Amino acid sequence: WISPSPNMRSFTAAYLYPGVGLLETTNLSVGRGTERPFEWIGAPYIDSRTLALSLNNRKIPGVNFIPVSHTPMGSVHAKKLCGGVQIVVNRRDFEALDGCPPLLVGLEIATALRDLYPDQWQSKNFDRLLVHNKTYQAFLKGATAKELLASWKEEEGIFLKRRTEFLLYPIKE
C-alpha cells in the first residue's frame, strides 16, 4: 500500500472513505489526527459503548464496531477526548451479500448519530458532501439507512445506463 494522502494510510481507510467521508463536514471526528483516519469516528459527546452497540445491532454485513476512545491531535475535536468506535472490516466485497458496503456504513453511522445524539450531533452540513437534497430531507424525517439507499435505485439505474458509453473497460454485469 502506498498512501495517496496523509489521511489515507491503509486500504481499509480507502475502502471506508465513500461512506465515512460523508460525515466529515459535521461535528464528528472521522479520525483525522489519529492513527486511524476513516477507520475510527468519535466526538466528546459520544458514549463509545452505546454507539458500538447501536451500530452492531444493525447487523451491517462484513463490519463490526468496537468501542474505542481517542484524542485526535488535529482536525475536528483536536486535543479533546472523544468517545467513538473503531470500524473493523471483516469482508471487503462490493458484490457479495455478506461484504461490507461502505455507503451503508456511512449512512448507518449518520442515522445512529441522529437517533442517539439529536441535540449534540450537528447534521446541518451532512448534505454538503452528500449533495442530494431528496436523501437529506428523508434523513431529517427519520428514514433508515436502508430506506435511504433504496430510494436511490431509480436514479442509480439511469446513471448506470448513461455511463456505459464512457467506460474504458468492460464491467461484470
Steps between C-alpha positions, in 0.01 A plus 500: 500500500628846409309776680346738243446752783620551857151406617457199274746267670349162426289315250230471766488880535468536121229232495295670775554854371194521269271451802696636796624797297139623468511586871808728478305824479315437827625540858630142501864400485556251218837414648717772349772568756495138621680189379177378332348766274170376353524179704397670824234763569427688820407815689500621862123448526509133390480209742718238328312195629157640417601586143679167444197308629263700279713449189569130563127440557438626146678186370681676217660226288877461521566758774515528878533800729722497808465767771825699501578849631770720343635850535552632146811715469355699211183585310155477662513471882879536506650426842160399646423152625239353267287195548456308180528176309769321309355370172626148430440370149477121497416460133562739211280405210266745332303223330474228765195510722722466806757758388535836673313772306688828572210733418268305728760526778507879467122529487456266798746709702312817402160358595639363829645843587173668402303265724740475798632858512232724346604802708876454468570371148468786255376351175433834329808460277443130426358590158816694410671182379186291453371764254160339463222705654234228461715259704588767755134594553406132544789466747370798700152345507638181658557262208720201572831451321355214296202716398739774389700255287184350351377847401799531263415194287317680219764772467777241528352307206490815288863577589623147429336507158631847417859424600542198271615706201782648711644177645848415382488138617220244510331445835357184646121521486 
